[in-house]
Amino acid sequence: MAMSDTLARVMGALEYLPQMSPAMYGTAVHIAFGLALRLQGLPGVGDIERSFSLDTVDPYYGLAGTIRTDATLRNVQGDIIAIYDVKTGAQTISRARADELRAKTRAAPDTPVFELNVVRGISRKQIVLSIFRSRSRARPMTRGI
């Protein structure tokens, strides 16, 4: 089962109650999604709700200056080859946030970051590369990752 299918199944099973704030609902979805991924045991999928930091090798959950992945995909060598971030509302992942996820997980700069949203679907975040045409000016070029 694909991660997007797992998210859809989780969100379909969780009822949004009027007394819940959007943040409370988002937290409930993240917890249920993480549990569902763990139970599926998908090959290479891990780092579920794991904290990462440039300063600490194995930071504890919620440590200041850390980021948390919803899930990663690793190759057989253990390198992160994709990062997944769940969004339950209108918020999206900015280019800066995608870059921060790559940097703090120590993933390669061109590692794909996928935003998972049950309404918008899965989207691959972009990076901007500069191609120097001359010494004085650069033309930005966008490519998907």
C-alpha positions as CSV (number, residue, x, y, z in Angstrom):
1,M,0.0,0.0,0.0
2,A,1.3,3.4,-0.9
3,M,1.9,6.1,1.8
4,S,-0.8,8.3,0.2
5,D,-3.3,5.4,0.5
6,T,-2.3,4.9,4.1
7,L,-2.9,8.6,4.8
8,A,-6.3,8.6,3.1
9,R,-7.3,5.5,5.1
10,V,-6.1,7.1,8.3
11,M,-7.9,10.4,7.7
12,G,-11.0,8.5,6.6
13,A,-11.1,6.7,9.9
14,L,-10.5,9.8,12.1
15,E,-13.5,11.9,12.5
16,Y,-12.9,15.7,12.8
17,L,-14.9,16.8,15.8
18,P,-16.2,20.3,16.2
19,Q,-14.4,20.8,19.5
20,M,-11.1,19.8,17.9
21,S,-8.7,22.6,16.8
22,P,-7.0,22.1,13.4
23,A,-3.8,21.5,15.3
24,M,-5.4,18.8,17.5
25,Y,-6.7,17.0,14.4
26,G,-3.4,17.3,12.7
27,T,-1.6,15.8,15.7
28,A,-4.1,12.9,15.8
29,V,-3.6,12.2,12.0
30,H,0.2,12.3,12.4
31,I,0.1,9.8,15.3
32,A,-2.3,7.4,13.5
33,F,-0.3,7.7,10.2
34,G,2.9,6.9,12.0
35,L,1.4,3.9,13.7
36,A,-0.1,2.7,10.4
37,L,3.3,3.0,8.7
38,R,5.0,1.1,11.5
39,L,2.5,-1.7,11.3
40,Q,2.8,-2.0,7.5
41,G,6.6,-2.6,7.8
42,L,7.3,-1.1,4.4
43,P,10.8,-1.9,3.2
44,G,13.1,1.1,3.6
45,V,10.5,3.3,5.2
46,G,11.6,4.5,8.6
47,D,12.5,7.6,10.7
48,I,8.8,7.9,11.5
49,E,8.3,11.0,13.6
50,R,12.0,11.0,14.3
51,S,13.9,14.2,15.3
52,F,17.0,15.3,13.4
53,S,19.6,18.0,14.2
54,L,22.9,19.2,12.8
55,D,24.2,19.5,16.4
56,T,23.2,16.2,17.9
57,V,23.4,12.8,16.4
58,D,20.3,11.4,18.1
59,P,18.3,14.3,19.5
60,Y,15.3,13.6,21.8
61,Y,11.8,14.4,20.6
62,G,11.1,18.1,20.7
63,L,14.7,19.3,21.3
64,A,15.1,23.0,20.3
65,G,16.6,23.4,16.8
66,T,15.5,20.0,15.6
67,I,13.2,19.0,12.7
68,R,11.0,16.0,12.7
69,T,10.2,13.8,9.6
70,D,6.9,12.1,9.2
71,A,8.8,9.4,7.3
72,T,11.9,8.8,5.2
73,L,12.8,6.2,2.6
74,R,16.3,4.7,2.8
75,N,18.3,2.7,0.3
76,V,20.1,-0.6,1.3
77,Q,23.2,1.4,2.2
78,G,21.1,3.4,4.7
79,D,21.1,6.7,2.8
80,I,17.9,8.8,2.9
81,I,16.6,8.8,-0.7
82,A,13.2,10.5,0.0
83,I,11.6,12.5,2.8
84,Y,7.8,12.6,3.4
85,D,5.9,15.3,5.2
86,V,2.1,15.0,6.0
87,K,0.0,18.1,5.7
88,T,-3.6,17.9,6.9
89,G,-4.8,21.5,6.2
90,A,-4.1,24.3,3.8
91,Q,-0.4,24.7,4.8
92,T,2.2,23.6,2.3
93,I,5.9,22.9,2.5
94,S,8.0,25.9,1.4
95,R,11.2,25.5,-0.6
96,A,13.1,26.7,2.6
97,R,11.4,24.0,4.7
98,A,12.2,21.3,2.1
99,D,15.9,22.5,2.2
100,E,15.9,22.5,6.0
101,L,14.6,18.9,6.0
102,R,17.3,17.8,3.6
103,A,20.1,19.6,5.6
104,K,19.1,18.5,9.1
105,T,18.6,14.8,8.0
106,R,21.9,15.0,6.3
107,A,20.3,13.9,3.0
108,A,21.8,14.8,-0.3
109,P,20.8,18.3,-1.5
110,D,18.8,16.8,-4.4
111,T,16.8,14.3,-2.2
112,P,13.1,14.5,-3.1
113,V,10.8,15.9,-0.4
114,F,7.2,14.8,-0.9
115,E,4.3,16.5,0.7
116,L,1.4,14.2,1.4
117,N,-2.1,15.7,1.6
118,V,-5.3,13.8,1.2
119,V,-7.0,16.6,-0.7
120,R,-4.1,17.9,-2.8
121,G,-2.5,14.4,-3.2
122,I,1.3,13.9,-3.2
123,S,3.5,16.7,-4.5
124,R,7.2,16.8,-5.0
125,K,8.9,20.0,-3.8
126,Q,11.2,22.0,-6.0
127,I,14.7,23.2,-5.7
128,V,16.3,26.1,-7.6
129,L,19.6,25.7,-9.3
130,S,21.7,28.6,-10.6
131,I,23.3,28.2,-14.0
132,F,25.9,30.8,-14.5
133,R,25.8,32.3,-18.0
134,S,28.6,34.7,-17.3
135,R,30.5,35.9,-14.3
136,S,28.2,38.8,-13.7
137,R,24.7,37.2,-13.8
138,A,23.0,33.9,-13.1
139,R,19.8,32.6,-14.5
140,P,17.7,30.6,-12.0
141,M,16.4,27.3,-13.3
142,T,13.8,25.2,-11.4
143,R,13.8,21.5,-11.5
144,G,11.7,18.9,-9.6
145,I,13.2,16.8,-6.9
